[in-house]
């Protein structure tokens, strides 16, 4: 066996990479403490981070834009990586800070309010005179998160003590905060900010998205959106089904033309498929969903979002046993109203019959205890604005 093959077969490279990533943590933590000790908090500054700096998107983006509307004097700072720093659709009123720069770390240390949609970074600190808002990034999903997945992680228990507000879109989501974050504080259960657009879709939005994607008039759109798997982190994920067969089945069942799109989790680089266009780089997921007629996913909370449009969602889970060993589930799918296929034959059988998307979506949203109001972003923004005034 070659040295290259040996390294690939063992955990050696993973351990080395992890050690290199962790090396600067004490420096970042120390810089945060120093900046806060010298400067304290900037009382009208709010710091945002989506997926720990991936891009300007998701719930933090929706809250930032709503906050600017009601308090234009507030300084809004967004943590971004190199790709995010070059993102074209970031408004001028957003101050971009590079994720790992001294300025970026100082901005987190001195902001009055911190808004995130992922767990705290290992070196992150939240000081007593700061407020920490957690929106998370999936409200109606299967997968255990936080302390429900890693009960012995001290960094997660530390984070639970920092939280000032959690943002939820359902009874289910609120219960997850209580257990996964060991959280006993305030939960604002009025919906996910990014989902306001799905509750009240702006006129012409779906048509605009279809034009930008060059989708012909009269063509139905299927989105295949599998979730993250550890084995494919940082790479393209292979589709677990033939989208050519899926498209043919839908066309035979409906008598209409269909186009298949694919979108991966943000930790993957896309989806490899035999008959689809990959739209992983399309960052405004809610806008993308308005242009879709059906979603097939596996364990992603994107299905729970799409239900708000009253259109069909099918969960394709041929690897449920293996995936369940990677991530525990919050509920038994067989005891829910979700439409699930366990293999391709079951999937084809489901697609061959009409699906009442509206009725199934209502049943599923009731199962989760959904509470999407359509004004979640503005409600969170009002809460933040109040903190800035104190």
Buried (B, 14 or more C-beta within 10 A) or exposed (E): EEEEEEEEEEEEEEEEEEEEEEEEEEEBBEBBEEBBEEEBBBBBBBBBBBBBBBBBBBBBBBBBBBBBEEBEEBBBBBBBBEEBBEBEEBEEEBBBBBBEEEEBBBBBBBBBBBBBBBBBBEBBBBBEEBBBBBBBBBBBBBBBBBBBBBEEEEEBBEBBEBBBBBBBBBBBBBBBBEBBBBBEEEBBBBBBBBBBBBBEBEEEBBEBBBEEBEBEEEEBBBBBBBBBBEEBEEEBBEBBBBBEBBBBBBEEBBEEEBBBBBBBBBBBBBBBBEBBBBBBEBBBBBBBBBBBBBBBBBBBBBBBBBBBBBBBBBBBBBBBEEBBEBBEBBEEBEEBBBBBBBEBEBBBEBBEEEBEBEEBBBBBBEBBBBBBBBBBBBBBBBBBBEBBEE
